Amino acid sequence: MRHSVLATRLMIYSALVLGAVVFAMPFVWMGATSVKVDRELFTRELTIFPMAPRPRPVSPYIDEDYYPSAQGPHRDAVLAHLIHRVRRMGFAFPPDVDRADAETQLARGLFDRLRRILPDAQWQGPVSALLAAADKAVDRKMVAETFTRIDRRLILGPLRARTLDLVEYVLDDSETTIAYDFRTTDRRTWTRTVPLEFDPATLQRLQLNLHPDDTWHRLYLTVETAGRRYVAERPVVLVNFDWIVLTWRPPNPDDRSLTRAKTWITLVPAGTSTVTVPRQMRLTFELRRSSLLRAWGEKIALNYRRVLDYIPFWRYVKVSLVLVLLNVVLTLLSCSLVAYAFARLRWPGRDFCFALMLATLMIPAQVTMIPHFLIWRYLGLYNTLVPLWLPSAFGVPFYIFLLRQFMKGIPTDLEDAARIDGAGFLRIYAYVILPLVRPSLTAIAIFTFLASWNDFLGPLIYLSDQRLYPLAFGLFAFSLEAGNNPTLTMAASLLMTLPVIVIFFFTQRYFIQGITMTGLKA
């Protein structure tokens, strides 16, 4: 008997653990995807967890992680042949990289591409025929493209400026490779001094073409012109290895815009400068080394920072919190009052009205959607938040039913005792009934919070002003604006989901108690 009980408990706990793991997997996947960079999403192998960042101390360098291994038939023979093929071709490697390492990684990259180009029958045949096919497929263009994928270097490209009258100026059209070695120092600084063809006071933005080297180090910018000094409010993290365009702007009204994505870094005034020559600008770039811990922090925060820049996230949160508060308070007040009238008061037509209220549960919401919209528009409340919270003041039939069932199980002796002491209907409702139905009220509050926090259809129908968007609808608009970028969408979704998880974690006892006790009292 004892062994049977232990076995039963073991099975129950195993099922609970398995269920917890299964239900946690979507959240694990969401969190892991939210900290990935774009290139980690489009790989041939499915990976759940993000790649670890590697802050390299030296740049330029050859990335041995891009083609970590070469697997396939005749591997060693083909790799050796590809190295000789590249040497015979006379491919010129940059002098600032290790040639032997570059040849090894380049051969792996060519092998990987050949595995996808050549048919399987070719790989299963004689090695001589395979090497001949490899010679025919590998040309100088393929070698150059493959080397570009493993060559990591920090390059400063053309520098442009735009004035307030929307005139573009090319300040510097050169490309400069920045070499550094952080094994002996933690910082590297260099400057660019450029003449200006415009008044510095009319500067609207600076744009720099940058080729990062995927080292996760931080690039700071200081701008000095006309006796004033500006510093970037935050650094640029050298992530990925494709050309990007960086934008810096002096303080402007767009920094506080609620409808425009912030795709630039603000230049904050930082005192005076020694650059007083008219129409001259000095740019100081400072590269600071990132530790592995700092690199992980930058990777985790990268997509969340982009989300907060792209949308007025805290504005959406504020609107959602206002709607949640109004809906929860009005729903609890209206539903408890109506349920009290149905459960504890006697009045003509009570049962008929209760049956009529239950009948409204059978009407699909899609049937009343258009009439509701026409009513709110006729009242002049379209494109306001009123249609999203005022209906809660009229009660929710399902919640009224839950509370009525709970209240009908409360002994009438308590109510009679309160009435003998001189309490009226409202005093009995406030001081006797409400404290006893607290578990059900908590469950209803959680249901209402979830419904209001996740409401998407209501804002879609009644709102057109982006400043009024709640979080759920704002994230939908953001996903369209960001081009359905999975990493940004997952980061924004996780920010929206976290409050729900936290609230349910702290209130699950009341939630379960409210549901079970309501069922028992029915």
Salt bridges, closest charged atoms under 4 A:
GLU40 OE2 - LYS299 NZ 2.76
ASP63 OD1 - ARG56 NH2 3.35
ASP63 OD2 - ARG152 NH2 3.18
GLU64 OE2 - ARG54 NH1 3.22
GLU64 OE2 - ARG56 NH1 3.15
ASP65 OD2 - ARG54 NH1 2.87
ASP65 OD2 - ARG56 NH2 3.36
ASP76 OD1 - ARG75 NH1 2.93
ASP96 OD2 - ARG153 NH1 2.98
GLU103 OE1 - ARG87 NH2 2.85
GLU103 OE2 - ARG99 NE 3.24
ASP112 OD1 - ARG44 NH2 2.51
ASP112 OD2 - ARG116 NH2 3.05
ASP135 OD1 - HIS81 NE2 2.71
ASP135 OD1 - ARG88 NH2 3.87
GLU145 OE1 - ARG113 NH2 3.31
ASP151 OD2 - ARG153 NE 2.76
GLU168 OE2 - ARG162 NE 2.98
GLU168 OE2 - ARG205 NH2 2.91
ASP172 OD2 - ARG192 NE 3.58
ASP181 OD2 - ARG183 NH2 2.83
ASP214 OD2 - ARG39 NH2 2.84
GLU224 OE2 - ARG282 NH2 3.12
GLU233 OE2 - ARG234 NH1 3.98
GLU233 OE2 - LYS262 NZ 2.90
ASP254 OD2 - ARG249 NH2 3.45
ASP254 OD2 - ARG260 NH1 2.68
GLU286 OE2 - ARG187 NH1 3.00
GLU286 OE1 - ARG288 NH2 3.29
GLU298 OE2 - ARG294 NE 3.32
GLU298 OE1 - ARG305 NH2 3.72
ASP309 OD2 - ARG234 NH2 2.44
ASP351 OD1 - ARG350 NE 3.65
GLU415 OE1 - ARG344 NH2 2.94
GLU415 OE2 - ARG419 NH2 2.93
ASP416 OD1 - ARG419 NH1 3.24
ASP465 OD2 - ARG467 NH2 2.87
